Amino acid sequence: MVAIRKEGVDLNQIVRLIKRDRLLLFMLLPGIIYFLVFKYAPMYGVVIAFQRYNLYKGVFHSEWVGFKYFIEFFQGPDLWRLIRNTLLINVYQLVFGFPAPIILALAFNELRHVWFKKLSQTISFLPHFISTVVIAGLVVNFLSPSTGLVNKFLGLFGFSPISFLMMPDYFRTIFISMGIWKSVGWGTIIYLAAIAGINPELYEAASIDGASKLKKIWYVTLPGIMPVIIILFILNLGDILSVGAEAIILLYNPVTYQTADVLSTYVYRRGLISGEFSFAAAVDLFNSAVGLVLVIAANKFSRKATDTSIW
């Protein structure tokens, strides 16, 4: 068969690779189907952001109103409060939550007792497998002003009970801490895998040069896993306006809306509770568009600055 080349691509070679890796490609099929059915197929529904959507008329027969709901949202009194809360919570997640699994993975890598290392990893993984509802329930019970462990502990030092979940100033700290507790152990897996791929000879060379453990971490381990860190950071930037609504809904209340209400919870209240589907779709589409722009910009900057990027 004569090789067909187009713009430097050998199509015959591509066919051979597909035949060679057909079993691996077949394993991708469930994931591809999942994204097609649950991520791409529903995307036609975003048109309701530009319609006065009517459940009885459906997507194709509802009245077209253009950017009416976008303008209404941008001119509304809640815009800056929602954006401020969303950005602050996500910035706190990036500052405190993103480095947490990296630090924990570095700590696990330095453990020399195998049994203790496995025990520690298992304990740190457990919260990931517990439902967010259960985790939030535990947090509510721990912070209860009457029976909570935190207030009982503070009571030993003469402090009066504090209603943590009724105080707006405490909400972000509580939410970020709960997120780190739930996900930090699971997040170490990919970093531990990246650390395992570092050439051991680099550590041996560092030892010969007299490097301490901290210097080995700084000059060998961190540069070795830096591409993984950059890629995950770029992906996290894409969600900078998307905070998990489930956990916030389980923790917040009208008293803490001042600091707890974010775009995703606002969409939930206006869309599902109030039935304003078009308005909620417009807000969520704005949210997604900003995330897309941030991912593209961060990827472009990373490619120029570090030669590491997603595409």
ZADO-1210 file (C-alpha; in nm, 4 decimals, padded with zeros to 6 digits):
<atoms>
<atom x="00.0000" y="00.0000" z="00.0000" code="MET" pos="1"/>
<atom x="00.1356" y="00.3374" z="-00.0942" code="VAL" pos="2"/>
<atom x="00.1725" y="00.5733" z="00.1984" code="ALA" pos="3"/>
<atom x="-00.0606" y="00.8727" z="00.1763" code="ILE" pos="4"/>
<atom x="00.0931" y="01.1832" z="00.3219" code="ARG" pos="5"/>
<atom x="-00.0832" y="01.5065" z="00.4007" code="LYS" pos="6"/>
<atom x="00.0895" y="01.7941" z="00.5767" code="GLU" pos="7"/>
<atom x="00.3605" y="01.5615" z="00.7024" code="GLY" pos="8"/>
<atom x="00.1215" y="01.2990" z="00.8498" code="VAL" pos="9"/>
<atom x="00.1686" y="00.9361" z="00.7414" code="ASP" pos="10"/>
<atom x="-00.1863" y="00.7970" z="00.7320" code="LEU" pos="11"/>
<atom x="-00.0599" y="00.4408" z="00.6929" code="ASN" pos="12"/>
<atom x="00.1392" y="00.4752" z="01.0113" code="GLN" pos="13"/>
<atom x="-00.1679" y="00.6087" z="01.1925" code="ILE" pos="14"/>
<atom x="-00.3699" y="00.3072" z="01.0752" code="VAL" pos="15"/>
<atom x="-00.0961" y="00.0705" z="01.1933" code="ARG" pos="16"/>
<atom x="-00.0867" y="00.2395" z="01.5338" code="LEU" pos="17"/>
<atom x="-00.4647" y="00.2149" z="01.5654" code="ILE" pos="18"/>
<atom x="-00.4529" y="-00.1574" z="01.4807" code="LYS" pos="19"/>
<atom x="-00.1677" y="-00.2135" z="01.7229" code="ARG" pos="20"/>
<atom x="-00.3369" y="-00.0283" z="02.0124" code="ASP" pos="21"/>
<atom x="-00.6950" y="-00.1269" z="01.9301" code="ARG" pos="22"/>
<atom x="-00.7499" y="-00.2878" z="02.2727" code="LEU" pos="23"/>
<atom x="-00.6318" y="00.0240" z="02.4544" code="LEU" pos="24"/>
<atom x="-00.8509" y="00.2394" z="02.2326" code="LEU" pos="25"/>
<atom x="-01.1444" y="00.0088" z="02.3039" code="PHE" pos="26"/>
<atom x="-01.0900" y="00.0711" z="02.6748" code="MET" pos="27"/>
<atom x="-01.1398" y="00.4428" z="02.6040" code="LEU" pos="28"/>
<atom x="-01.4836" y="00.3755" z="02.4567" code="LEU" pos="29"/>
<atom x="-01.6836" y="00.3937" z="02.7868" code="PRO" pos="30"/>
<atom x="-01.5238" y="00.7290" z="02.8698" code="GLY" pos="31"/>
<atom x="-01.5893" y="00.8644" z="02.5207" code="ILE" pos="32"/>
<atom x="-01.9539" y="00.7521" z="02.5361" code="ILE" pos="33"/>
<atom x="-01.9928" y="00.9114" z="02.8799" code="TYR" pos="34"/>
<atom x="-01.8685" y="01.2495" z="02.7580" code="PHE" pos="35"/>
<atom x="-02.0747" y="01.2343" z="02.4389" code="LEU" pos="36"/>
<atom x="-02.3971" y="01.1482" z="02.6232" code="VAL" pos="37"/>
<atom x="-02.3641" y="01.3568" z="02.9388" code="PHE" pos="38"/>
<atom x="-02.1347" y="01.6441" z="02.8359" code="LYS" pos="39"/>
<atom x="-02.1715" y="01.7159" z="02.4638" code="TYR" pos="40"/>
<atom x="-02.5255" y="01.5995" z="02.3808" code="ALA" pos="41"/>
<atom x="-02.6915" y="01.8305" z="02.6405" code="PRO" pos="42"/>
<atom x="-02.5018" y="02.1344" z="02.5095" code="MET" pos="43"/>
<atom x="-02.7814" y="02.2219" z="02.2682" code="TYR" pos="44"/>
<atom x="-02.9781" y="02.3222" z="02.5775" code="GLY" pos="45"/>
<atom x="-02.7661" y="02.6354" z="02.6272" code="VAL" pos="46"/>
<atom x="-02.9893" y="02.8087" z="02.3719" code="VAL" pos="47"/>
<atom x="-03.2488" y="02.8574" z="02.6466" code="ILE" pos="48"/>
<atom x="-03.0166" y="03.1281" z="02.7827" code="ALA" pos="49"/>
<atom x="-03.1265" y="03.3318" z="02.4800" code="PHE" pos="50"/>
<atom x="-03.4955" y="03.2378" z="02.5037" code="GLN" pos="51"/>
<atom x="-03.7907" y="03.2968" z="02.7314" code="ARG" pos="52"/>
<atom x="-03.7988" y="02.9251" z="02.7901" code="TYR" pos="53"/>
<atom x="-04.1378" y="02.7611" z="02.8301" code="ASN" pos="54"/>
<atom x="-04.1572" y="02.4009" z="02.9477" code="LEU" pos="55"/>
<atom x="-04.4642" y="02.3324" z="02.7366" code="TYR" pos="56"/>
<atom x="-04.3276" y="02.4855" z="02.4158" code="LYS" pos="57"/>
<atom x="-03.9834" y="02.3295" z="02.4513" code="GLY" pos="58"/>
<atom x="-03.6435" y="02.4462" z="02.3307" code="VAL" pos="59"/>
<atom x="-03.7361" y="02.4793" z="01.9633" code="PHE" pos="60"/>
<atom x="-04.0570" y="02.6779" z="02.0057" code="HIS" pos="61"/>
<atom x="-03.9839" y="02.9129" z="02.2978" code="SER" pos="62"/>
<atom x="-03.9669" y="03.2868" z="02.2333" code="GLU" pos="63"/>
<atom x="-03.6229" y="03.4198" z="02.1377" code="TRP" pos="64"/>
<atom x="-03.5113" y="03.7161" z="02.3552" code="VAL" pos="65"/>
<atom x="-03.1386" y="03.7441" z="02.2726" code="GLY" pos="66"/>
<atom x="-02.9145" y="03.8766" z="02.5505" code="PHE" pos="67"/>
<atom x="-03.2020" y="03.9903" z="02.7734" code="LYS" pos="68"/>
<atom x="-03.1100" y="03.7671" z="03.0678" code="TYR" pos="69"/>
<atom x="-02.7388" y="03.8407" z="03.0413" code="PHE" pos="70"/>
<atom x="-02.8108" y="04.2132" z="03.0593" code="ILE" pos="71"/>
<atom x="-03.0486" y="04.1557" z="03.3494" code="GLU" pos="72"/>
<atom x="-02.7784" y="03.9658" z="03.5386" code="PHE" pos="73"/>
<atom x="-02.5017" y="04.2183" z="03.4660" code="PHE" pos="74"/>
<atom x="-02.7233" y="04.5063" z="03.5758" code="GLN" pos="75"/>
<atom x="-02.8581" y="04.3235" z="03.8814" code="GLY" pos="76"/>
<atom x="-02.7581" y="04.3985" z="04.2426" code="PRO" pos="77"/>
<atom x="-02.6105" y="04.0514" z="04.3016" code="ASP" pos="78"/>
<atom x="-02.3445" y="04.0495" z="04.0279" code="LEU" pos="79"/>
<atom x="-02.0405" y="04.1803" z="04.2147" code="TRP" pos="80"/>
<atom x="-02.1230" y="03.9991" z="04.5386" code="ARG" pos="81"/>
<atom x="-02.1469" y="03.6670" z="04.3536" code="LEU" pos="82"/>
<atom x="-01.8298" y="03.7222" z="04.1503" code="ILE" pos="83"/>
<atom x="-01.6379" y="03.8415" z="04.4573" code="ARG" pos="84"/>
<atom x="-01.7433" y="03.5408" z="04.6656" code="ASN" pos="85"/>
<atom x="-01.6760" y="03.2965" z="04.3816" code="THR" pos="86"/>
<atom x="-01.3323" y="03.4389" z="04.3060" code="LEU" pos="87"/>
<atom x="-01.2290" y="03.4594" z="04.6708" code="LEU" pos="88"/>
<atom x="-01.3288" y="03.0999" z="04.7447" code="ILE" pos="89"/>
<atom x="-01.1499" y="02.9756" z="04.4341" code="ASN" pos="90"/>
<atom x="-00.8383" y="03.1806" z="04.5054" code="VAL" pos="91"/>
<atom x="-00.8324" y="03.0373" z="04.8578" code="TYR" pos="92"/>
<atom x="-00.8693" y="02.6898" z="04.7096" code="GLN" pos="93"/>
<atom x="-00.5759" y="02.7528" z="04.4756" code="LEU" pos="94"/>
<atom x="-00.3590" y="02.9049" z="04.7489" code="VAL" pos="95"/>
<atom x="-00.4334" y="02.6518" z="05.0240" code="PHE" pos="96"/>
<atom x="-00.6049" y="02.3554" z="04.8592" code="GLY" pos="97"/>
<atom x="-00.3906" y="02.3115" z="04.5466" code="PHE" pos="98"/>
<atom x="-00.0510" y="02.2813" z="04.7246" code="PRO" pos="99"/>
<atom x="-00.1909" y="02.0537" z="04.9987" code="ALA" pos="100"/>
<atom x="-00.1757" y="01.7223" z="04.8030" code="PRO" pos="101"/>
<atom x="00.1686" y="01.8176" z="04.6664" code="ILE" pos="102"/>
<atom x="00.3049" y="01.8712" z="05.0170" code="ILE" pos="103"/>
<atom x="00.1398" y="01.5517" z="05.1425" code="LEU" pos="104"/>
<atom x="00.2767" y="01.3514" z="04.8477" code="ALA" pos="105"/>
<atom x="00.6275" y="01.4809" z="04.9225" code="LEU" pos="106"/>
<atom x="00.5813" y="01.3790" z="05.2863" code="ALA" pos="107"/>
<atom x="00.4605" y="01.0302" z="05.1893" code="PHE" pos="108"/>
<atom x="00.7585" y="00.9919" z="04.9572" code="ASN" pos="109"/>
<atom x="00.9983" y="01.0543" z="05.2462" code="GLU" pos="110"/>
<atom x="00.8444" y="00.7900" z="05.4739" code="LEU" pos="111"/>
<atom x="01.0710" y="00.4880" z="05.5038" code="ARG" pos="112"/>
<atom x="00.8515" y="00.2523" z="05.7108" code="HIS" pos="113"/>
<atom x="00.6336" y="00.0827" z="05.4485" code="VAL" pos="114"/>
<atom x="00.3570" y="-00.0200" z="05.6924" code="TRP" pos="115"/>
<atom x="00.3255" y="00.3331" z="05.8307" code="PHE" pos="116"/>
<atom x="00.3288" y="00.4805" z="05.4800" code="LYS" pos="117"/>
<atom x="00.0474" y="00.2522" z="05.3644" code="LYS" pos="118"/>
<atom x="-00.1547" y="00.3178" z="05.6808" code="LEU" pos="119"/>
<atom x="-00.1166" y="00.6938" z="05.6440" code="SER" pos="120"/>
<atom x="-00.2157" y="00.6869" z="05.2786" code="GLN" pos="121"/>
<atom x="-00.5212" y="00.4705" z="05.3504" code="THR" pos="122"/>
<atom x="-00.6386" y="00.7045" z="05.6266" code="ILE" pos="123"/>
<atom x="-00.5915" y="01.0106" z="05.4032" code="SER" pos="124"/>
<atom x="-00.7828" y="00.8431" z="05.1159" code="PHE" pos="125"/>
<atom x="-01.0905" y="00.7539" z="05.3228" code="LEU" pos="126"/>
<atom x="-01.2704" y="01.0939" z="05.3197" code="PRO" pos="127"/>
<atom x="-01.2718" y="01.0886" z="04.9375" code="HIS" pos="128"/>
<atom x="-01.4979" y="00.7834" z="04.9391" code="PHE" pos="129"/>
<atom x="-01.7422" y="00.9367" z="05.1869" code="ILE" pos="130"/>
<atom x="-02.0401" y="01.1242" z="05.0455" code="SER" pos="131"/>
<atom x="-02.0249" y="01.5030" z="05.0516" code="THR" pos="132"/>
<atom x="-02.3535" y="01.4959" z="05.2414" code="VAL" pos="133"/>
<atom x="-02.1953" y="01.2863" z="05.5165" code="VAL" pos="134"/>
<atom x="-01.8808" y="01.5013" z="05.5273" code="ILE" pos="135"/>
<atom x="-02.0902" y="01.8182" z="05.5543" code="ALA" pos="136"/>
<atom x="-02.3012" y="01.6551" z="05.8254" code="GLY" pos="137"/>
<atom x="-01.9865" y="01.5739" z="06.0228" code="LEU" pos="138"/>
<atom x="-01.8665" y="01.9329" z="05.9886" code="VAL" pos="139"/>
<atom x="-02.2030" y="02.0657" z="06.1085" code="VAL" pos="140"/>
<atom x="-02.1925" y="01.8324" z="06.4096" code="ASN" pos="141"/>
<atom x="-01.8307" y="01.9186" z="06.4916" code="PHE" pos="142"/>
<atom x="-01.9116" y="02.2916" z="06.4850" code="LEU" pos="143"/>
<atom x="-02.2440" y="02.2716" z="06.6676" code="SER" pos="144"/>
<atom x="-02.2585" y="02.5341" z="06.9466" code="PRO" pos="145"/>
<atom x="-02.4201" y="02.2881" z="07.1885" code="SER" pos="146"/>
<atom x="-02.2730" y="01.9434" z="07.1195" code="THR" pos="147"/>
<atom x="-01.9864" y="02.0101" z="06.8779" code="GLY" pos="148"/>
<atom x="-01.6388" y="01.8822" z="06.9586" code="LEU" pos="149"/>
<atom x="-01.4803" y="02.2141" z="06.8633" code="VAL" pos="150"/>
<atom x="-01.6912" y="02.4138" z="07.1075" code="ASN" pos="151"/>
<atom x="-01.6417" y="02.1530" z="07.3800" code="LYS" pos="152"/>
<atom x="-01.2663" y="02.1824" z="07.3307" code="PHE" pos="153"/>
<atom x="-01.2826" y="02.5633" z="07.3397" code="LEU" pos="154"/>
<atom x="-01.4963" y="02.5381" z="07.6514" code="GLY" pos="155"/>
<atom x="-01.2040" y="02.3773" z="07.8320" code="LEU" pos="156"/>
<atom x="-01.0241" y="02.7112" z="07.8000" code="PHE" pos="157"/>
<atom x="-01.3210" y="02.9168" z="07.9137" code="GLY" pos="158"/>
<atom x="-01.4533" y="03.0226" z="07.5723" code="PHE" pos="159"/>
<atom x="-01.8269" y="03.0618" z="07.5190" code="SER" pos="160"/>
<atom x="-01.9939" y="02.8466" z="07.2481" code="PRO" pos="161"/>
<atom x="-01.9598" y="02.9918" z="06.8994" code="ILE" pos="162"/>
<atom x="-02.2152" y="02.9429" z="06.6203" code="SER" pos="163"/>
<atom x="-01.9540" y="02.9032" z="06.3477" code="PHE" pos="164"/>
<atom x="-02.1989" y="02.8283" z="06.0659" code="LEU" pos="165"/>
<atom x="-02.4059" y="03.1359" z="06.1477" code="MET" pos="166"/>
<atom x="-02.1101" y="03.3720" z="06.1138" code="MET" pos="167"/>
<atom x="-02.0315" y="03.4887" z="05.7561" code="PRO" pos="168"/>
<atom x="-01.6657" y="03.5614" z="05.8375" code="ASP" pos="169"/>
<atom x="-01.5987" y="03.1946" z="05.9185" code="TYR" pos="170"/>
<atom x="-01.7721" y="03.0358" z="05.6221" code="PHE" pos="171"/>
<atom x="-01.4883" y="03.0451" z="05.3672" code="ARG" pos="172"/>
<atom x="-01.2389" y="02.9004" z="05.6149" code="THR" pos="173"/>
<atom x="-01.4788" y="02.6196" z="05.7048" code="ILE" pos="174"/>
<atom x="-01.5587" y="02.5415" z="05.3408" code="PHE" pos="175"/>
<atom x="-01.1931" y="02.5378" z="05.2259" code="ILE" pos="176"/>
<atom x="-01.0868" y="02.3268" z="05.5252" code="SER" pos="177"/>
<atom x="-01.3625" y="02.0737" z="05.4563" code="MET" pos="178"/>
<atom x="-01.2592" y="02.0530" z="05.0895" code="GLY" pos="179"/>
<atom x="-00.8939" y="01.9933" z="05.1793" code="ILE" pos="180"/>
<atom x="-00.9878" y="01.7271" z="05.4345" code="TRP" pos="181"/>
<atom x="-01.2006" y="01.5435" z="05.1798" code="LYS" pos="182"/>
<atom x="-00.9717" y="01.5578" z="04.8767" code="SER" pos="183"/>
<atom x="-00.6116" y="01.5978" z="04.9905" code="VAL" pos="184"/>
<atom x="-00.5365" y="01.2256" z="05.0232" code="GLY" pos="185"/>
<atom x="-00.6889" y="01.1328" z="04.6890" code="TRP" pos="186"/>
<atom x="-00.5065" y="01.4201" z="04.5211" code="GLY" pos="187"/>
<atom x="-00.1688" y="01.2755" z="04.6209" code="THR" pos="188"/>
<atom x="-00.2092" y="00.9740" z="04.3896" code="ILE" pos="189"/>
<atom x="-00.1127" y="01.1491" z="04.0671" code="ILE" pos="190"/>
<atom x="00.1804" y="01.3276" z="04.2339" code="TYR" pos="191"/>
<atom x="00.3106" y="01.0045" z="04.3875" code="LEU" pos="192"/>
<atom x="00.2906" y="00.8442" z="04.0435" code="ALA" pos="193"/>
<atom x="00.4886" y="01.1357" z="03.8981" code="ALA" pos="194"/>
<atom x="00.7481" y="01.1087" z="04.1757" code="ILE" pos="195"/>
<atom x="00.7842" y="00.7353" z="04.1091" code="ALA" pos="196"/>
<atom x="00.8797" y="00.8178" z="03.7503" code="GLY" pos="197"/>
<atom x="01.1804" y="01.0307" z="03.8505" code="ILE" pos="198"/>
<atom x="01.5146" y="00.8694" z="03.7702" code="ASN" pos="199"/>
<atom x="01.6678" y="00.7348" z="04.0975" code="PRO" pos="200"/>
<atom x="02.0135" y="00.8216" z="03.9658" code="GLU" pos="201"/>
<atom x="01.9289" y="01.1894" z="04.0137" code="LEU" pos="202"/>
<atom x="01.8843" y="01.1307" z="04.3880" code="TYR" pos="203"/>
<atom x="02.2097" y="00.9310" z="04.3998" code="GLU" pos="204"/>
<atom x="02.3940" y="01.2123" z="04.2259" code="ALA" pos="205"/>
<atom x="02.2443" y="01.4646" z="04.4687" code="ALA" pos="206"/>
<atom x="02.3536" y="01.2490" z="04.7647" code="SER" pos="207"/>
<atom x="02.7085" y="01.2316" z="04.6278" code="ILE" pos="208"/>
<atom x="02.7082" y="01.6114" z="04.6038" code="ASP" pos="209"/>
<atom x="02.6073" y="01.6285" z="04.9717" code="GLY" pos="210"/>
<atom x="02.2504" y="01.7483" z="04.9210" code="ALA" pos="211"/>
<atom x="02.0195" y="01.7284" z="05.2217" code="SER" pos="212"/>
<atom x="01.6651" y="01.5855" z="05.2003" code="LYS" pos="213"/>
<atom x="01.5176" y="01.9320" z="05.1612" code="LEU" pos="214"/>
<atom x="01.7566" y="02.0161" z="04.8786" code="LYS" pos="215"/>
<atom x="01.6741" y="01.6856" z="04.7053" code="LYS" pos="216"/>
<atom x="01.3064" y="01.7773" z="04.7242" code="ILE" pos="217"/>
<atom x="01.3719" y="02.1293" z="04.5942" code="TRP" pos="218"/>
<atom x="01.6198" y="02.0481" z="04.3176" code="TYR" pos="219"/>
<atom x="01.5152" y="01.6961" z="04.2122" code="VAL" pos="220"/>
<atom x="01.1603" y="01.6036" z="04.3156" code="THR" pos="221"/>
<atom x="00.9800" y="01.9317" z="04.2500" code="LEU" pos="222"/>
<atom x="01.1370" y="01.9900" z="03.9039" code="PRO" pos="223"/>
<atom x="01.0569" y="01.6258" z="03.8200" code="GLY" pos="224"/>
<atom x="00.6859" y="01.6676" z="03.8899" code="ILE" pos="225"/>
<atom x="00.6591" y="02.0292" z="03.7711" code="MET" pos="226"/>
<atom x="00.4942" y="01.9407" z="03.4345" code="PRO" pos="227"/>
<atom x="00.2182" y="01.7560" z="03.6229" code="VAL" pos="228"/>
<atom x="00.1754" y="02.0467" z="03.8637" code="ILE" pos="229"/>
<atom x="00.1461" y="02.2968" z="03.5763" code="ILE" pos="230"/>
<atom x="-00.1099" y="02.0903" z="03.3850" code="ILE" pos="231"/>
<atom x="-00.3278" y="02.0371" z="03.6939" code="LEU" pos="232"/>
<atom x="-00.2988" y="02.4052" z="03.7800" code="PHE" pos="233"/>
<atom x="-00.4207" y="02.5025" z="03.4321" code="ILE" pos="234"/>
<atom x="-00.7161" y="02.2652" z="03.4663" code="LEU" pos="235"/>
<atom x="-00.7972" y="02.4133" z="03.8071" code="ASN" pos="236"/>
<atom x="-00.7954" y="02.7632" z="03.6580" code="LEU" pos="237"/>
<atom x="-01.0754" y="02.6527" z="03.4271" code="GLY" pos="238"/>
<atom x="-01.2956" y="02.5993" z="03.7307" code="ASP" pos="239"/>
<atom x="-01.2100" y="02.9288" z="03.8959" code="ILE" pos="240"/>
<atom x="-01.5732" y="03.0450" z="03.8685" code="LEU" pos="241"/>
<atom x="-01.7192" y="02.6994" z="03.9357" code="SER" pos="242"/>
<atom x="-01.7401" y="02.6186" z="04.3035" code="VAL" pos="243"/>
<atom x="-01.9067" y="02.2940" z="04.4057" code="GLY" pos="244"/>
<atom x="-02.2635" y="02.3981" z="04.4820" code="ALA" pos="245"/>
<atom x="-02.3453" y="02.0771" z="04.6690" code="GLU" pos="246"/>
<atom x="-02.1100" y="02.1371" z="04.9619" code="ALA" pos="247"/>
<atom x="-02.2005" y="02.5053" z="04.9926" code="ILE" pos="248"/>
<atom x="-02.5749" y="02.4331" z="04.9852" code="ILE" pos="249"/>
<atom x="-02.5258" y="02.1842" z="05.2692" code="LEU" pos="250"/>
<atom x="-02.3379" y="02.4387" z="05.4814" code="LEU" pos="251"/>
<atom x="-02.4758" y="02.7832" z="05.4063" code="TYR" pos="252"/>
<atom x="-02.7954" y="02.9602" z="05.5086" code="ASN" pos="253"/>
<atom x="-02.9484" y="03.3055" z="05.4402" code="PRO" pos="254"/>
<atom x="-02.7422" y="03.4554" z="05.7221" code="VAL" pos="255"/>
<atom x="-02.4160" y="03.3627" z="05.5468" code="THR" pos="256"/>
<atom x="-02.5185" y="03.4545" z="05.1904" code="TYR" pos="257"/>
<atom x="-02.2974" y="03.7617" z="05.2257" code="GLN" pos="258"/>
<atom x="-01.9805" y="03.5485" z="05.1951" code="THR" pos="259"/>
<atom x="-02.1129" y="03.2043" z="05.0944" code="ALA" pos="260"/>
<atom x="-02.3403" y="03.2699" z="04.7984" code="ASP" pos="261"/>
<atom x="-02.1558" y="03.1963" z="04.4716" code="VAL" pos="262"/>
<atom x="-02.2536" y="03.1700" z="04.1051" code="LEU" pos="263"/>
<atom x="-02.3335" y="02.7981" z="04.1189" code="SER" pos="264"/>
<atom x="-02.5599" y="02.8286" z="04.4253" code="THR" pos="265"/>
<atom x="-02.7254" y="03.1351" z="04.2704" code="TYR" pos="266"/>
<atom x="-02.7964" y="02.9338" z="03.9548" code="VAL" pos="267"/>
<atom x="-02.9426" y="02.6558" z="04.1701" code="TYR" pos="268"/>
<atom x="-03.1772" y="02.8909" z="04.3555" code="ARG" pos="269"/>
<atom x="-03.2905" y="03.0916" z="04.0527" code="ARG" pos="270"/>
<atom x="-03.3101" y="02.7931" z="03.8180" code="GLY" pos="271"/>
<atom x="-03.4359" y="02.4927" z="04.0124" code="LEU" pos="272"/>
<atom x="-03.6072" y="02.6551" z="04.3092" code="ILE" pos="273"/>
<atom x="-03.7532" y="02.9673" z="04.1458" code="SER" pos="274"/>
<atom x="-03.8043" y="02.8055" z="03.8049" code="GLY" pos="275"/>
<atom x="-03.6232" y="03.0839" z="03.6130" code="GLU" pos="276"/>
<atom x="-03.4531" y="02.8402" z="03.3777" code="PHE" pos="277"/>
<atom x="-03.3453" y="03.0894" z="03.1117" code="SER" pos="278"/>
<atom x="-03.1945" y="03.3333" z="03.3608" code="PHE" pos="279"/>
<atom x="-03.0070" y="03.0536" z="03.5384" code="ALA" pos="280"/>
<atom x="-02.8810" y="02.9174" z="03.2050" code="ALA" pos="281"/>
<atom x="-02.7490" y="03.2626" z="03.1110" code="ALA" pos="282"/>
<atom x="-02.5564" y="03.2921" z="03.4382" code="VAL" pos="283"/>
<atom x="-02.4140" y="02.9423" z="03.4037" code="ASP" pos="284"/>
<atom x="-02.3143" y="03.0039" z="03.0409" code="LEU" pos="285"/>
<atom x="-02.1302" y="03.3184" z="03.1479" code="PHE" pos="286"/>
<atom x="-01.9569" y="03.1095" z="03.4146" code="ASN" pos="287"/>
<atom x="-01.8462" y="02.8469" z="03.1618" code="SER" pos="288"/>
<atom x="-01.7296" y="03.1055" z="02.9074" code="ALA" pos="289"/>
<atom x="-01.5015" y="03.2715" z="03.1628" code="VAL" pos="290"/>
<atom x="-01.3588" y="02.9322" z="03.2582" code="GLY" pos="291"/>
<atom x="-01.2865" y="02.8514" z="02.8928" code="LEU" pos="292"/>
<atom x="-01.1073" y="03.1825" z="02.8388" code="VAL" pos="293"/>
<atom x="-00.8959" y="03.1302" z="03.1521" code="LEU" pos="294"/>
<atom x="-00.7917" y="02.7791" z="03.0467" code="VAL" pos="295"/>
<atom x="-00.6897" y="02.8962" z="02.6978" code="ILE" pos="296"/>
<atom x="-00.4980" y="03.1955" z="02.8371" code="ALA" pos="297"/>
<atom x="-00.3223" y="02.9914" z="03.1081" code="ALA" pos="298"/>
<atom x="-00.2311" y="02.7177" z="02.8600" code="ASN" pos="299"/>
<atom x="-00.0859" y="02.9719" z="02.6156" code="LYS" pos="300"/>
<atom x="00.1128" y="03.1449" z="02.8894" code="PHE" pos="301"/>
<atom x="00.2433" y="02.8119" z="03.0236" code="SER" pos="302"/>
<atom x="00.3494" y="02.6961" z="02.6765" code="ARG" pos="303"/>
<atom x="00.5520" y="03.0134" z="02.6246" code="LYS" pos="304"/>
<atom x="00.6985" y="03.0282" z="02.9757" code="ALA" pos="305"/>
<atom x="00.7724" y="02.6613" z="03.0505" code="THR" pos="306"/>
<atom x="00.7203" y="02.4613" z="02.7288" code="ASP" pos="307"/>
<atom x="00.4567" y="02.2611" z="02.9200" code="THR" pos="308"/>
<atom x="00.0910" y="02.2766" z="02.8165" code="SER" pos="309"/>
<atom x="-00.2223" y="02.0692" z="02.7719" code="ILE" pos="310"/>
<atom x="-00.2237" y="02.1167" z="02.3946" code="TRP" pos="311"/>
</atoms>
